[in-house]
Amino acid sequence: MALAHELDKSVQTGSLSDESKGLTYGELIRDYEPLPDTKWRFGKPNYTRVNKFYFENRVMKHKEGSLEAVVSNLVKNWEVESHHIANPHQWKTMDVSKFQAAVNGGCPCNAQLMADVGPYNMLIGETADYTGKVSFEDSNKNFSSTFPEGFAWEVLEVYSGPPTVTFKWRHFGKMSGTFTDKTGKEHKGNGEMLNLIGMCIAKVNEELKIESLDIYYSPNDMIKPLLSK
């Protein structure tokens, strides 16, 4: 996710910068191009800081054109849309007429619901210390505050190719900011790295548009480390 405090709401349209695409590091890691009429939800996203953290701390470098690189690019493009474009009809990475996402075998949500509540709230839901009932914008601000250097994502392994793509992933960031729990209590980070590991089964069509995501991981593995002792 592009950091909330680096979004410029005055810039509502336009393509991602070369820095956001990763090209300044000599590698194209997201090649998203919005439709001409697309409006950015919170302003055009800026991935410069999170890309720096990604390139400095990733554990995998996939060969250009490999299945792993294709999956990584697709998911990063999906993240651009799901976080930064409010209108699902302007989404390109998903078949919104079929799309649904479920976490740990739970009740699936469709494209419009994800657009309304936001990926963080959809993926984390309700835990002892986090509530998915906060607004889309507040959840983004909370995790941008928690991981001020960025909360990066990478593909670790891909086990099967289209149309059913099964892969292992890692979400990672330094807990150097402040996390706010569901009671409103603030927890100052200790600067340690949070490594969140999970699995995903993605069904895609012939155009590699996502029809469904089945995501498996422990939300508590993400939230519990953020709580100060």
C-alpha positions in Angstrom: 0.0 0.0 0.0 1.2 3.5 -0.7 1.5 5.4 2.5 -1.5 7.4 3.5 0.4 10.5 4.6 2.2 10.7 1.2 -1.0 10.9 -0.9 -1.9 14.2 -2.6 -5.6 14.5 -2.9 -5.2 17.4 -5.3 -3.9 14.9 -8.0 -7.0 12.8 -8.9 -5.9 11.4 -12.2 -2.8 10.2 -14.1 -0.4 7.3 -14.4 1.9 6.0 -11.7 5.4 7.5 -11.7 8.5 5.5 -12.7 9.5 5.5 -9.0 6.1 3.9 -8.1 6.6 1.3 -10.9 10.0 0.4 -9.6 11.8 1.5 -12.7 14.3 3.7 -10.8 15.6 0.4 -9.3 16.0 -1.1 -12.7 13.0 -3.5 -12.3 9.3 -3.1 -13.2 7.4 -4.5 -10.3 3.9 -3.0 -11.0 2.9 -1.9 -14.5 -0.6 -0.6 -13.6 -2.1 1.8 -16.1 -5.5 3.3 -15.1 -8.3 3.8 -17.5 -8.5 7.3 -18.9 -11.5 8.2 -16.7 -10.1 6.7 -13.5 -10.1 8.9 -10.4 -7.8 8.0 -7.5 -9.6 7.5 -4.2 -7.3 9.4 -2.0 -5.1 11.1 -4.6 -2.5 9.4 -6.9 -0.6 6.8 -5.0 3.1 7.2 -4.4 5.0 3.9 -3.9 8.5 5.5 -3.7 9.0 4.8 0.0 7.5 1.3 0.1 9.4 0.3 -3.0 12.7 1.4 -1.4 11.8 -0.8 1.6 10.8 -3.7 -0.7 14.0 -3.7 -2.6 16.1 -3.4 0.5 14.4 -6.2 2.5 12.9 -8.7 0.0 14.1 -12.3 0.3 13.2 -13.3 -3.3 14.2 -11.9 -6.7 12.2 -13.6 -9.4 13.4 -13.9 -13.0 11.7 -11.5 -15.4 8.9 -13.3 -17.2 8.7 -16.2 -14.7 5.4 -17.3 -13.3 6.5 -15.9 -9.9 7.1 -12.5 -11.5 3.8 -12.5 -13.3 1.9 -13.4 -10.1 3.8 -10.7 -8.2 3.0 -8.1 -10.7 -0.7 -9.1 -10.9 -1.1 -8.9 -7.1 0.7 -5.6 -6.8 -1.6 -4.2 -9.6 -4.6 -5.7 -7.7 -3.4 -3.8 -4.6 -3.3 -0.5 -6.6 -6.9 -0.9 -7.5 -8.3 -2.3 -4.3 -6.7 0.4 -2.2 -6.7 3.4 -4.5 -9.6 3.2 -6.9 -13.1 3.6 -5.3 -15.2 2.6 -8.3 -15.1 -1.2 -9.0 -16.2 -0.6 -12.6 -12.8 1.1 -13.2 -10.9 -2.0 -11.9 -8.9 -3.9 -14.6 -7.3 -6.7 -12.6 -10.6 -8.4 -11.6 -13.7 -9.7 -13.3 -15.9 -7.7 -10.9 -19.0 -9.6 -12.1 -17.6 -12.8 -10.6 -15.0 -11.6 -8.0 -15.1 -12.7 -4.5 -12.5 -13.0 -1.7 -12.6 -15.1 1.4 -10.2 -15.4 4.4 -9.6 -18.7 6.1 -12.6 -20.3 4.5 -14.9 -17.6 5.8 -17.9 -15.8 4.2 -16.7 -14.3 0.8 -17.1 -10.7 -0.1 -17.7 -9.3 -3.5 -16.0 -6.4 -5.3 -18.4 -3.7 -4.1 -18.1 -4.7 -0.5 -14.3 -4.8 -0.7 -14.4 -1.4 -2.3 -16.5 -0.1 0.6 -14.7 -1.5 3.6 -11.2 -1.7 2.2 -8.7 -4.6 1.9 -7.3 -4.3 5.4 -10.7 -4.5 7.0 -11.7 -7.3 4.7 -8.5 -9.3 5.3 -8.2 -8.8 9.1 -11.8 -8.6 10.2 -12.5 -8.8 13.9 -9.8 -9.8 16.3 -9.3 -9.2 20.1 -7.4 -6.1 19.3 -8.5 -4.8 15.9 -11.9 -4.1 14.5 -12.8 -4.2 10.8 -15.6 -1.7 11.4 -13.4 1.3 11.2 -13.5 3.3 7.9 -11.5 2.5 4.9 -9.5 5.7 5.3 -8.9 5.2 9.0 -7.6 1.7 8.5 -5.1 2.9 5.8 -4.0 5.7 8.1 -3.5 3.3 11.0 -1.2 0.9 9.2 0.6 3.8 7.4 1.3 5.1 10.9 2.3 1.6 12.1 4.8 1.0 9.2 6.1 4.5 8.3 8.8 2.9 6.0 6.1 0.9 4.2 4.4 -2.5 4.6 5.8 -4.4 1.6 4.6 -7.6 0.0 6.3 -10.3 -2.1 5.6 -13.7 -3.6 7.7 -16.5 -2.0 6.7 -19.5 -4.1 4.1 -20.4 -6.8 2.9 -23.9 -6.7 0.5 -24.0 -9.6 -0.2 -21.8 -12.6 -3.4 -20.5 -14.3 -6.3 -20.9 -14.1 -5.9 -21.9 -10.4 -2.8 -20.1 -9.0 -1.6 -21.3 -5.6 1.2 -19.3 -4.0 2.9 -18.5 -0.7 3.4 -14.8 0.2 5.2 -12.6 2.7 4.0 -9.2 4.0 6.8 -7.3 5.9 7.5 -4.0 7.5 9.4 -2.5 10.4 7.2 -1.7 13.4 8.8 1.7 13.9 5.6 3.8 14.1 2.5 3.8 16.2 -0.4 1.3 16.0 -3.9 2.1 17.4 -5.9 -0.8 18.7 -9.7 -1.2 18.7 -10.0 0.6 22.1 -8.1 3.6 20.8 -4.9 2.8 22.8 -1.7 3.6 21.0 1.2 1.2 20.9 4.7 2.5 20.0 6.6 0.1 17.8 10.0 -1.4 18.8 11.5 -1.1 15.3 11.6 -4.9 14.8 10.6 -6.5 11.5 7.1 -8.0 11.2 7.1 -11.0 8.8 3.7 -12.2 8.0 3.5 -15.4 5.9 0.4 -16.7 4.2 -1.1 -18.7 1.3 -3.5 -17.8 -1.5 -5.5 -19.7 -4.1 -6.4 -17.3 -6.9 -8.7 -18.3 -9.8 -8.1 -16.3 -13.0 -9.6 -16.3 -16.4 -7.9 -16.5 -19.8 -7.1 -12.8 -19.6 -5.5 -13.3 -16.1 -8.3 -11.3 -14.5 -8.9 -12.4 -10.9 -12.3 -14.2 -10.3 -11.7 -15.3 -6.7 -9.1 -15.2 -3.9 -9.0 -17.7 -1.1 -6.5 -16.3 1.4 -5.1 -18.3 4.4 -3.1 -16.7 7.2 -3.5 -15.8 10.9 -4.7 -12.3 11.5 -3.4 -12.5 15.1 0.1 -13.0 13.7 -0.2 -9.6 12.2 -1.9 -7.7 15.1 -0.4 -9.3 18.2 3.2 -8.2 17.5 2.0 -4.6 17.1 0.9 -4.4 20.8 3.4 -2.9 23.2 4.2 -5.1 26.2 
